[in-house]
Amino acid sequence: MFDLPTSRRLLPNGLTTRLFDSGGSGTPLILLHGLGLSLEIWGKVIPALSASHRVIAFDFPGYGEADRPDAAYDSAFFAAQVEAVMQALRLDTANLVGSSLGAGTIVRFSARNLPRIHRAVLMAPGGFGRDTHPVLRTPCVPVIGYALGKPTWLSNAFALRLSMADPAYATRALIDLAAGYAKRDGSHRAFVRTVTTGLSLSGVKNIEAIAEIASAMACPTLVLWGKQDKVFPVAQAQVAGRVLPDARVVEIDRCGHYPQWEQPERAASEILAFIG
């Protein structure tokens, strides 16, 4: 699941990313990963999804093998990267599937690009409530937050174990992968900026603005949420279902923050049934 065939791609915005493209015809599925991760987090579901669809996954800037520019790392920045990938691949429309940061990016992307989204799958996006795990707010501490937010092997291990309903799914291989990428120059800055643009010590920022954008996201949307999610509580799934105009909510038992990793068969099944 970590040996996906990928290629380096220079995008129209001047940034280089690493991209997986299964090939095939029809409306593609673009997979958007979460904070501190990379395209490999989709490795368990890509075989099932790519059996019937063209599947594309790429590394967001600051993560995986993508560039790490001196940038804002806010939601607009990540949404612009989705635009750049679609432009590079000459895609007018796509099905977008996002996890955590990736799911929140889809909501922001919809503000300027709603006609380009055929269907959307949102896995535990932030923004549908202020509550999040206190540990995630550590980089927001005044003065020392930047130092505290430096990704290390131990911090990646803790975060990944926290993110799983069963910590055993935070395997040594997954932790080593995330920690290895986090050693690259620019990773510390990218991580802290990503966190602090979206969170404060009191929780998720700008939930009213997020709700306003989401309330206009009229494309068919599937909201997937692990019932044991400790990053963003599962109660936020129902909030998302009420705010999004055309949404169906599915809560997955024995699952934390990453359904595609902890319950891949169920996640892939729900995605495929929804995408059609």
FINU-680832 format. One line per 8 residues: for each residue z, y, x of N, C-alpha, C. Coordinates in steps of 0.2 Angstrom, whole numbers, plus 5000, padded with zeros to 4 digits. Layout:
BEGIN
Z,Y,X,Z,Y,X,Z,Y,X ~ ...
This chain:
BEGIN
5000,4994,5004,5000,5000,5000,5000,5006,5004 ~ 5001,5006,5011,5001,5011,5015,4995,5012,5019 ~ 4990,5007,5018,4984,5007,5022,4978,5009,5018 ~ 4979,5014,5014,4973,5016,5010,4968,5019,5014 ~ 4961,5018,5013,4956,5021,5017,4955,5028,5015 ~ 4956,5032,5020,4956,5040,5018,4951,5043,5023 ~ 4950,5049,5022,4946,5053,5027,4949,5060,5027 ~ 4947,5064,5032,4949,5071,5033,4944,5075,5029
4946,5080,5026,4942,5085,5022,4944,5092,5023 ~ 4939,5096,5025,4939,5103,5026,4938,5106,5019 ~ 4942,5110,5016,4941,5112,5009,4939,5119,5009 ~ 4936,5122,5004,4933,5129,5004,4938,5134,5005 ~ 4945,5133,5005,4950,5138,5006,4952,5138,5014 ~ 4948,5134,5017,4949,5134,5025,4955,5129,5027 ~ 4958,5125,5022,4963,5121,5024,4960,5114,5024 ~ 4963,5109,5029,4961,5102,5029,4966,5098,5026
4964,5093,5022,4968,5088,5019,4966,5081,5021 ~ 4970,5076,5019,4968,5069,5019,4967,5067,5012 ~ 4961,5063,5011,4959,5062,5004,4957,5054,5004 ~ 4960,5051,4998,4957,5045,4996,4953,5046,4990 ~ 4947,5042,4990,4942,5042,4985,4940,5035,4984 ~ 4941,5032,4978,4939,5025,4977,4932,5025,4976 ~ 4929,5030,4974,4922,5030,4972,4921,5028,4964 ~ 4915,5028,4962,4914,5026,4955,4912,5032,4951
4910,5030,4944,4908,5035,4940,4913,5037,4934 ~ 4911,5042,4930,4915,5044,4925,4920,5049,4927 ~ 4924,5051,4922,4929,5057,4924,4934,5054,4928 ~ 4935,5057,4934,4940,5054,4939,4947,5055,4937 ~ 4952,5051,4940,4959,5053,4940,4961,5056,4947 ~ 4964,5062,4946,4966,5065,4953,4974,5064,4952 ~ 4977,5061,4958,4984,5060,4958,4987,5065,4963 ~ 4993,5068,4960,4996,5073,4964,5003,5071,4965
5005,5071,4972,5011,5068,4974,5017,5073,4973 ~ 5023,5071,4974,5029,5075,4974,5032,5078,4980 ~ 5037,5082,4980,5040,5085,4986,5042,5080,4991 ~ 5040,5082,4997,5042,5078,5003,5038,5072,5004 ~ 5033,5070,4999,5030,5064,5000,5023,5065,5002 ~ 5018,5060,5000,5011,5060,5002,5008,5056,4998 ~ 5001,5055,4999,4997,5051,4994,4999,5044,4994 ~ 5003,5041,4999,5005,5034,4999,5009,5032,4993
5013,5037,4990,5017,5036,4985,5013,5033,4979 ~ 5007,5034,4979,5003,5031,4973,5000,5024,4975 ~ 5002,5021,4981,4999,5015,4983,5000,5009,4979 ~ 5005,5009,4975,5007,5003,4971,5002,5003,4964 ~ 5000,5009,4962,4996,5010,4956,4989,5011,4957 ~ 4987,5012,4963,4980,5014,4964,4975,5007,4963 ~ 4977,5001,4965,4973,4996,4963,4972,4995,4956 ~ 4977,4995,4952,4976,4995,4944,4972,5000,4942
4973,5006,4944,4969,5012,4941,4962,5012,4943 ~ 4961,5010,4950,4954,5011,4952,4950,5005,4950 ~ 4953,5000,4947,4949,4994,4944,4944,4997,4939 ~ 4946,5002,4935,4941,5004,4930,4940,5012,4930 ~ 4942,5015,4935,4941,5023,4935,4940,5025,4943 ~ 4937,5030,4944,4937,5033,4950,4944,5037,4951 ~ 4947,5035,4957,4954,5038,4958,4953,5042,4965 ~ 4956,5048,4964,4956,5052,4970,4964,5054,4971
4966,5054,4977,4973,5056,4979,4972,5060,4986 ~ 4976,5065,4986,4976,5069,4993,4983,5072,4994 ~ 4984,5074,5000,4990,5077,5003,4990,5084,5001 ~ 4996,5086,4998,4997,5094,4997,4998,5097,5004 ~ 4996,5103,5005,4998,5107,5011,5005,5106,5012 ~ 5007,5105,5019,5014,5105,5021,5017,5098,5021 ~ 5013,5093,5018,5015,5086,5018,5010,5081,5020 ~ 5012,5075,5021,5007,5070,5023,5004,5072,5030
4997,5071,5029,4993,5073,5035,4989,5080,5034 ~ 4991,5083,5029,4988,5090,5027,4990,5095,5032 ~ 4986,5101,5032,4988,5106,5036,4995,5109,5034 ~ 4998,5113,5038,5004,5116,5036,5004,5124,5038 ~ 5001,5127,5034,5000,5134,5035,5006,5138,5034 ~ 5006,5144,5036,5011,5149,5034,5010,5152,5028 ~ 5012,5149,5022,5010,5151,5016,5016,5151,5011 ~ 5015,5153,5005,5021,5154,5000,5024,5147,4998
5020,5142,4997,5022,5136,4995,5025,5136,4988 ~ 5022,5141,4984,5024,5141,4977,5019,5138,4972 ~ 5021,5138,4966,5017,5134,4961,5009,5136,4961 ~ 5008,5143,4962,5001,5145,4962,4998,5143,4968 ~ 5001,5142,4974,4998,5140,4980,4996,5132,4979 ~ 5000,5128,4976,4998,5121,4975,4993,5120,4970 ~ 4993,5125,4965,4988,5124,4960,4981,5126,4963 ~ 4981,5131,4967,4975,5133,4971,4972,5128,4975
4977,5123,4978,4974,5118,4982,4971,5112,4977 ~ 4973,5112,4971,4969,5107,4966,4962,5110,4965 ~ 4962,5117,4964,4955,5120,4963,4951,5119,4969 ~ 4954,5119,4975,4950,5118,4981,4947,5111,4982 ~ 4951,5106,4980,4949,5099,4981,4943,5098,4975 ~ 4944,5100,4969,4939,5099,4964,4933,5103,4966 ~ 4933,5109,4969,4927,5112,4971,4924,5108,4977 ~ 4928,5106,4982,4925,5102,4987,4921,5096,4985
4924,5093,4980,4921,5086,4977,4916,5088,4971 ~ 4915,5094,4970,4910,5096,4964,4912,5093,4958 ~ 4919,5093,4956,4921,5091,4950,4922,5096,4945 ~ 4919,5096,4939,4920,5101,4934,4926,5099,4930 ~ 4928,5093,4929,4933,5091,4925,4936,5085,4928 ~ 4943,5084,4926,4946,5078,4929,4952,5076,4924 ~ 4954,5070,4925,4961,5068,4922,4966,5069,4928 ~ 4971,5073,4926,4976,5075,4932,4982,5071,4930
4985,5067,4936,4991,5064,4935,4996,5066,4941 ~ 5001,5069,4939,5006,5072,4944,5013,5069,4943 ~ 5016,5069,4949,5023,5067,4949,5027,5072,4952 ~ 5032,5074,4948,5037,5079,4950,5034,5086,4952 ~ 5034,5088,4959,5030,5094,4961,5023,5093,4958 ~ 5020,5088,4959,5013,5087,4957,5012,5088,4949 ~ 5017,5086,4945,5016,5087,4938,5017,5094,4936 ~ 5022,5098,4940,5023,5105,4939,5017,5109,4941
5013,5106,4946,5007,5109,4948,5002,5109,4943 ~ 5001,5103,4939,4997,5103,4934,4998,5108,4928 ~ 5004,5109,4927,5006,5114,4922,5003,5121,4924 ~ 5005,5123,4930,5003,5129,4933,4995,5130,4933 ~ 4992,5124,4935,4984,5124,4936,4981,5125,4929 ~ 4985,5123,4924,4982,5124,4917,4981,5131,4915 ~ 4985,5135,4918,4985,5142,4916,4978,5146,4917 ~ 4975,5143,4922,4968,5146,4924,4963,5141,4923
4964,5135,4922,4959,5130,4922,4960,5125,4916 ~ 4962,5127,4911,4963,5122,4905,4957,5118,4903 ~ 4951,5121,4903,4945,5117,4901,4943,5112,4906 ~ 4946,5112,4912,4944,5107,4917,4949,5101,4917 ~ 4954,5101,4913,4958,5096,4912,4956,5091,4906 ~ 4954,5085,4907,4952,5081,4902,4958,5078,4898 ~ 4963,5075,4902,4969,5073,4900,4974,5074,4906 ~ 4980,5075,4904,4985,5076,4909,4991,5071,4908
4994,5068,4914,5000,5064,4914,5005,5067,4918 ~ 5010,5069,4915,5016,5073,4919,5022,5068,4920 ~ 5023,5066,4926,5029,5062,4928,5035,5066,4930 ~ 5040,5067,4926,5046,5071,4927,5045,5078,4931 ~ 5041,5082,4928,5040,5089,4931,5046,5093,4930 ~ 5048,5097,4935,5053,5102,4935,5051,5108,4930 ~ 5056,5111,4927,5054,5117,4923,5055,5117,4916 ~ 5057,5111,4914,5059,5110,4906,5066,5110,4905
5070,5113,4910,5077,5113,4909,5079,5116,4916 ~ 5085,5119,4916,5087,5122,4923,5091,5117,4927 ~ 5093,5111,4924,5097,5107,4928,5093,5102,4933 ~ 5096,5102,4938,5093,5097,4944,5099,5095,4948 ~ 5098,5090,4952,5103,5087,4956,5106,5093,4961 ~ 5112,5094,4962,5115,5099,4966,5112,5098,4973 ~ 5111,5092,4976,5109,5091,4983,5103,5095,4984 ~ 5098,5095,4979,5092,5097,4980,5092,5105,4981
5097,5108,4979,5098,5115,4980,5101,5118,4986 ~ 5102,5113,4991,5105,5114,4997,5101,5120,5001 ~ 5094,5119,5001,5091,5125,5005,5091,5132,5002 ~ 5094,5132,4996,5095,5139,4993,5101,5142,4995 ~ 5106,5139,4999,5112,5142,5001,5110,5148,5005 ~ 5113,5154,5004,5112,5160,5008,5114,5158,5015 ~ 5110,5161,5020,5111,5162,5027,5109,5155,5030 ~ 5113,5150,5028,5112,5143,5032,5107,5138,5028
5105,5140,5022,5100,5136,5018,5094,5133,5022 ~ 5091,5138,5026,5085,5135,5030,5087,5130,5035 ~ 5093,5130,5038,5095,5125,5043,5097,5119,5039 ~ 5100,5120,5034,5102,5114,5030,5096,5110,5027 ~ 5091,5114,5026,5085,5111,5023,5080,5107,5027 ~ 5082,5107,5034,5078,5103,5039,5077,5096,5037 ~ 5071,5093,5036,5070,5086,5034,5072,5082,5040 ~ 5076,5077,5039,5077,5072,5045,5077,5065,5042
5077,5060,5046,5077,5053,5043,5083,5052,5038 ~ 5089,5054,5040,5094,5053,5035,5093,5057,5029 ~ 5091,5063,5029,5090,5067,5023,5085,5064,5019 ~ 5079,5062,5022,5074,5058,5018,5077,5052,5015 ~ 5081,5048,5019,5084,5042,5016,5088,5043,5010 ~ 5092,5049,5010,5097,5050,5005,5093,5053,4999 ~ 5088,5057,5000,5084,5059,4994,5080,5054,4991 ~ 5077,5049,4995,5073,5044,4991,5078,5039,4988
5084,5037,4991,5088,5033,4987,5091,5036,4981 ~ 5092,5043,4981,5095,5046,4975,5089,5046,4970 ~ 5083,5046,4972,5077,5047,4967,5076,5040,4963 ~ 5079,5035,4966,5077,5028,4963,5083,5026,4958 ~ 5082,5023,4953,5087,5020,4949,5090,5014,4953 ~ 5086,5010,4956,5089,5005,4961,5087,5007,4968 ~ 5092,5009,4972,5091,5012,4979,5087,5007,4983 ~ 5087,5001,4981,5083,4996,4986,5076,4998,4986
5073,5001,4981,5066,5003,4981,5065,5009,4986 ~ 5070,5012,4989,5069,5017,4994,5069,5012,5001 ~ 5063,5009,5002,5063,5004,5007,5063,5008,5014 ~ 5064,5004,5019,5064,5007,5026,5057,5009,5028 ~ 5052,5006,5025,5045,5008,5027,5044,5015,5023 ~ 5046,5016,5017,5045,5022,5014,5049,5028,5017 ~ 5055,5026,5019,5059,5032,5022,5056,5033,5029 ~ 5054,5028,5033,5050,5030,5039,5044,5034,5039
5040,5032,5033,5034,5036,5032,5035,5043,5031 ~ 5040,5045,5026,5042,5051,5024,5045,5055,5030 ~ 5049,5052,5034,5052,5055,5039,5048,5057,5045 ~ 5043,5052,5046,5038,5053,5051,5034,5059,5050 ~ 5031,5060,5044,5027,5066,5042,5031,5072,5043 ~ 5038,5072,5041,5042,5077,5041,5044,5080,5048 ~ 5042,5076,5053,5043,5078,5060,5037,5083,5062 ~ 5032,5083,5059,5026,5087,5061,5028,5095,5061
5025,5099,5065,5026,5106,5065,5024,5109,5059 ~ 5028,5113,5056,5027,5117,5050,5030,5113,5044 ~ 5033,5107,5045,5035,5103,5039,5042,5106,5037 ~ 5046,5109,5041,5053,5112,5039,5051,5118,5035 ~ 5047,5122,5037,5046,5128,5034,5043,5127,5027 ~ 5038,5122,5027,5035,5120,5020,5040,5118,5015 ~ 5044,5113,5018,5049,5110,5013,5054,5115,5010 ~ 5056,5119,5014,5061,5124,5012,5058,5129,5007
5052,5132,5009,5049,5136,5005,5047,5133,4998 ~ 5045,5127,4998,5043,5124,4992,5050,5123,4987 ~ 5055,5121,4990,5061,5121,4986,5064,5128,4984 ~ 5064,5133,4988,5067,5139,4986,5062,5143,4982 ~ 5056,5142,4982,5052,5145,4977,5053,5143,4970 ~ 5055,5136,4969,5056,5133,4963,5063,5133,4960 ~ 5068,5133,4965,5075,5132,4964,5079,5138,4966 ~ 5085,5138,4963,5090,5143,4966,5097,5139,4966
5102,5142,4968,5109,5138,4967,5111,5136,4960 ~ 5108,5140,4955,5110,5139,4948,5105,5134,4945 ~ 5100,5131,4949,5095,5127,4946,5088,5129,4946 ~ 5084,5126,4942,5077,5128,4942,5076,5135,4939 ~ 5071,5138,4943,5070,5145,4942,5064,5146,4936 ~ 5064,5151,4933,5058,5153,4929,5056,5148,4924 ~ 5061,5145,4920,5060,5141,4915,5056,5144,4909 ~ 5058,5150,4908,5055,5154,4902,5047,5154,4904
5045,5156,4910,5038,5157,4911,5035,5150,4911 ~ 5038,5145,4914,5035,5138,4914,5034,5136,4906 ~ 5038,5138,4902,5038,5136,4895,5032,5139,4892 ~ 5031,5146,4894,5026,5150,4891,5019,5147,4893 ~ 5018,5145,4899,5012,5142,4901,5011,5135,4898 ~ 5016,5131,4898,5016,5124,4895,5014,5124,4887 ~ 5017,5130,4884,5015,5130,4877,5008,5131,4875 ~ 5004,5133,4880,4997,5135,4879,4993,5129,4882
4996,5124,4885,4992,5118,4888,4990,5113,4883 ~ 4985,5115,4880,4983,5111,4873,4979,5105,4875 ~ 4978,5103,4881,4975,5096,4882,4980,5090,4880 ~ 4977,5085,4879,4981,5079,4878,4985,5077,4884 ~ 4992,5076,4883,4996,5075,4888,5001,5070,4887 ~ 5002,5066,4892,5007,5060,4892,5013,5062,4897 ~ 5019,5062,4894,5025,5064,4898,5028,5057,4900 ~ 5029,5055,4906,5032,5049,4908,5039,5051,4912
5044,5048,4910,5051,5050,4913,5055,5044,4914 ~ 5058,5043,4919,5063,5037,4920,5069,5039,4917 ~ 5072,5034,4913,5078,5035,4910,5084,5036,4915 ~ 5084,5034,4921,5089,5035,4926,5087,5040,4931 ~ 5083,5045,4929,5081,5050,4934,5087,5054,4935 ~ 5089,5055,4942,5095,5059,4944,5092,5066,4947 ~ 5086,5067,4947,5083,5073,4950,5082,5078,4944 ~ 5078,5076,4939,5078,5080,4933,5080,5076,4927
5085,5077,4924,5088,5073,4918,5083,5071,4913 ~ 5083,5065,4911,5078,5062,4906,5078,5066,4899 ~ 5084,5070,4898,5084,5074,4892,5078,5079,4892 ~ 5076,5081,4898,5071,5086,4899,5064,5084,4896 ~ 5063,5077,4896,5057,5074,4893,5056,5076,4886 ~ 5061,5076,4882,5060,5078,4875,5059,5085,4875 ~ 5062,5089,4879,5060,5097,4879,5053,5098,4880 ~ 5050,5094,4885,5043,5094,4887,5039,5092,4881
5041,5087,4878,5037,5085,4872,5037,5090,4866 ~ 5042,5094,4866,5042,5099,4860,5038,5105,4862 ~ 5038,5107,4869,5035,5113,4871,5027,5112,4872 ~ 5025,5106,4875,5018,5105,4875,5015,5104,4869 ~ 5009,5107,4867,5006,5106,4860,5004,5099,4858 ~ 5001,5095,4863,4998,5089,4862,5001,5084,4866 ~ 5007,5082,4866,5011,5078,4870,5014,5072,4867 ~ 5013,5066,4871,5017,5060,4869,5022,5059,4875
5028,5057,4873,5033,5056,4878,5035,5048,4878 ~ 5035,5046,4884,5037,5039,4886,5043,5039,4891 ~ 5048,5036,4889,5054,5035,4894,5054,5028,4896 ~ 5055,5027,4902,5055,5021,4905,5061,5018,4908 ~ 5064,5013,4906,5070,5011,4908,5070,5007,4915 ~ 5076,5007,4918,5077,5005,4925,5072,5008,4929 ~ 5072,5015,4929,5067,5019,4932,5070,5026,4934 ~ 5070,5028,4940,5072,5034,4942,5066,5040,4942
5066,5043,4947,5061,5049,4947,5054,5047,4949 ~ 5052,5041,4951,5046,5040,4953,5043,5033,4949 ~ 5041,5034,4943,5039,5028,4940,5033,5024,4943 ~ 5029,5028,4947,5023,5025,4950,5025,5020,4956 ~ 5031,5021,4958,5034,5017,4964,5039,5012,4961 ~ 5043,5014,4957,5049,5009,4955,5047,5005,4949 ~ 5042,5007,4945,5040,5003,4939,5032,5004,4939 ~ 5029,5001,4944,5021,5003,4945,5017,5000,4939
5019,4993,4937,5015,4990,4932,5015,4994,4926 ~ 5021,4996,4924,5022,5000,4917,5019,5006,4918 ~ 5020,5010,4923,5017,5016,4924,5009,5016,4924 ~ 5006,5011,4927,4999,5011,4927,4996,5009,4920 ~ 5000,5004,4917,4998,5002,4910,4998,5008,4905 ~ 5003,5013,4906,5004,5018,4901,4998,5023,4903 ~ 4997,5024,4909,4992,5029,4911,4985,5027,4909 ~ 4983,5020,4910,4977,5018,4908,4976,5018,4900
4981,5016,4897,4981,5016,4889,4980,5023,4887 ~ 4983,5028,4890,4982,5035,4888,4975,5038,4890 ~ 4973,5037,4896,4967,5039,4898,4961,5036,4895 ~ 4961,5030,4893,4956,5026,4890,4950,5024,4894
